[in-house]
Amino acid sequence: MSFKMGESAIHDYSYAFVDKKGEPILIKTLDGHTYQGLINMYLAYQPRDSFDGLPPIKDAACVEWVQGMIRNGINMIAVSLEGSIAGHAAIFPIDRQRCEMLMVVSPPFQNIGIGTELTRSSVHLAQKLGFEQAWLSVEAHNARAKHVYKKCGFGCLSAEDRGDVEMALNLKR
């Protein structure tokens, strides 16, 4: 699906905050200068295949998966002061009203507020783009991610105790 609605909002998005360690983090849209850094973040992700088989274990498959997200989604990254990609968020249009979201924080940067800020930034951008609902799926055992999503307003659509938990957020609030 080619995405045209609100394209200027996509290119202009950036947001800075201070993480729980007191370090500045910049959340911004992915561009040609940061494309390889995103691939490198996923290639270095350990353990690979830790969330529903993703990121793929084999390097070539991992690169292809990231390139697919770049082609098909609206991508934001969290960048540390040193320039490392600390996290990634993607918005995938389902149709004109709904989108799917993905948030991933690199393990060395977890538990310091980056996931929460990426989620909030994704929600804000999805609203600016005119979506009415955001949807995501998270593994039932990933209590940390479920907590972040609930804190950001997502509600559960399915049972929380097994398999994948579907969550959604009304963006017209």
C-alpha positions as CSV (number, residue, x, y, z in Angstrom):
1,M,0.0,0.0,0.0
2,S,1.5,3.3,-1.1
3,F,1.2,5.9,1.7
4,K,0.5,9.5,0.7
5,M,-1.7,10.9,3.5
6,G,0.2,13.5,5.6
7,E,3.6,12.8,4.1
8,S,5.1,16.1,5.4
9,A,4.3,14.9,8.9
10,I,6.5,11.8,8.2
11,H,9.5,13.7,7.1
12,D,9.4,16.4,9.7
13,Y,9.0,14.3,12.8
14,S,11.6,14.5,15.5
15,Y,11.5,14.5,19.3
16,A,14.2,14.7,22.0
17,F,14.0,13.5,25.6
18,V,16.2,12.4,28.4
19,D,16.2,8.7,29.3
20,K,16.1,7.4,32.9
21,K,20.0,7.3,32.9
22,G,20.0,11.1,32.2
23,E,21.2,10.6,28.6
24,P,19.7,12.5,25.7
25,I,17.8,10.4,23.1
26,L,16.5,11.7,19.7
27,I,13.5,10.1,18.1
28,K,13.3,10.9,14.4
29,T,12.1,9.5,11.2
30,L,14.4,7.1,9.4
31,D,16.4,8.6,6.6
32,G,19.0,7.5,4.1
33,H,21.8,8.4,6.6
34,T,20.4,6.1,9.3
35,Y,19.2,3.2,7.1
36,Q,22.3,1.1,7.6
37,G,22.3,1.8,11.4
38,L,18.9,0.3,11.6
39,I,20.0,-2.8,9.8
40,N,23.0,-3.0,12.1
41,M,20.8,-2.7,15.2
42,Y,18.8,-5.8,14.1
43,L,21.9,-7.7,13.1
44,A,23.4,-7.2,16.5
45,Y,20.1,-7.9,18.4
46,Q,20.4,-10.8,20.8
47,P,18.9,-13.2,21.1
48,R,17.7,-13.3,17.5
49,D,14.2,-14.7,16.9
50,S,13.3,-13.6,20.5
51,F,9.9,-12.2,19.6
52,D,7.7,-14.5,17.4
53,G,10.8,-15.6,15.4
54,L,12.0,-12.1,14.8
55,P,14.5,-10.7,14.0
56,P,15.3,-13.6,11.8
57,I,18.4,-15.6,12.8
58,K,20.1,-15.7,9.4
59,D,21.8,-12.4,8.5
60,A,20.4,-12.3,4.9
61,A,16.9,-12.9,6.1
62,C,17.3,-10.3,8.8
63,V,18.4,-7.7,6.3
64,E,15.6,-8.6,4.0
65,W,13.1,-8.3,6.9
66,V,14.3,-4.8,7.8
67,Q,14.3,-3.7,4.2
68,G,10.7,-4.9,4.0
69,M,9.7,-2.8,7.0
70,I,11.5,0.2,5.5
71,R,9.6,-0.2,2.2
72,N,6.2,-0.9,3.7
73,G,6.1,1.2,6.8
74,I,6.6,4.6,8.3
75,N,9.8,4.2,10.4
76,M,11.2,6.1,13.4
77,I,14.4,5.4,15.3
78,A,15.7,6.4,18.7
79,V,19.3,7.6,18.5
80,S,21.7,7.8,21.4
81,L,24.1,10.7,21.9
82,E,26.9,8.5,20.5
83,G,24.8,7.9,17.4
84,S,23.8,4.3,18.1
85,I,20.3,3.2,17.1
86,A,18.7,2.4,20.4
87,G,15.2,1.5,19.2
88,H,12.9,1.3,16.2
89,A,9.2,2.0,15.8
90,A,7.2,1.3,12.6
91,I,3.7,2.2,11.6
92,F,2.2,0.0,8.9
93,P,-1.0,1.2,7.2
94,I,-3.7,-1.5,7.2
95,D,-6.2,0.8,5.5
96,R,-7.0,4.5,5.6
97,Q,-8.3,4.3,9.2
98,R,-6.2,1.6,10.8
99,C,-2.5,0.9,11.3
100,E,-0.3,-1.7,12.9
101,M,2.6,-0.7,15.1
102,L,5.9,-2.3,16.0
103,M,8.2,-1.2,18.7
104,V,11.7,-2.7,19.4
105,V,14.3,-1.5,21.8
106,S,17.9,-2.7,21.5
107,P,18.7,-4.8,24.6
108,P,21.5,-2.5,25.9
109,F,18.9,0.4,25.9
110,Q,16.0,-1.4,27.5
111,N,14.4,-0.4,30.8
112,I,15.3,3.3,30.5
113,G,12.2,4.8,29.0
114,I,12.9,4.5,25.3
115,G,10.1,2.0,24.6
116,T,7.6,4.3,26.2
117,E,8.8,7.3,24.3
118,L,8.8,5.4,21.0
119,T,5.3,4.2,21.6
120,R,4.1,7.7,22.5
121,S,5.8,9.1,19.4
122,S,4.3,6.4,17.2
123,V,0.8,7.2,18.6
124,H,1.3,10.9,18.1
125,L,2.5,10.4,14.5
126,A,-0.3,8.0,13.6
127,Q,-2.8,10.6,14.9
128,K,-1.1,13.3,12.8
129,L,-1.4,11.0,9.8
130,G,-5.1,10.7,10.3
131,F,-5.4,7.1,11.5
132,E,-8.3,6.3,13.8
133,Q,-7.0,3.1,15.3
134,A,-3.6,1.5,16.1
135,W,-3.2,-2.2,16.5
136,L,-0.3,-4.3,17.7
137,S,0.5,-7.8,18.9
138,V,2.7,-8.7,21.8
139,E,3.7,-12.1,23.3
140,A,1.7,-12.9,26.4
141,H,4.9,-13.5,28.5
142,N,6.3,-10.0,27.6
143,A,4.9,-8.2,30.7
144,R,7.3,-5.3,30.2
145,A,6.0,-4.5,26.7
146,K,2.3,-5.0,27.8
147,H,2.9,-2.6,30.6
148,V,4.3,0.1,28.3
149,Y,1.5,-0.3,25.8
150,K,-1.2,-0.1,28.5
151,K,0.5,3.0,30.0
152,C,0.3,4.6,26.5
153,G,-3.4,3.8,26.3
154,F,-3.6,0.5,24.5
155,G,-6.2,-2.0,25.6
156,C,-6.2,-5.8,25.2
157,L,-8.5,-7.4,22.6
158,S,-7.5,-11.0,23.5
159,A,-6.7,-13.0,26.5
160,E,-3.5,-11.9,28.2
161,D,-2.3,-15.3,29.5
162,R,-1.2,-17.2,26.4
163,G,0.1,-16.9,22.9
164,D,0.1,-13.4,21.3
165,V,-2.0,-10.7,22.9
166,E,-3.7,-8.3,20.5
167,M,-3.9,-4.7,21.7
168,A,-5.6,-1.6,20.1
169,L,-5.8,2.1,20.8
170,N,-8.5,4.5,19.6
171,L,-6.6,7.4,18.1
172,K,-9.6,9.7,17.9
173,R,-9.5,10.6,21.5
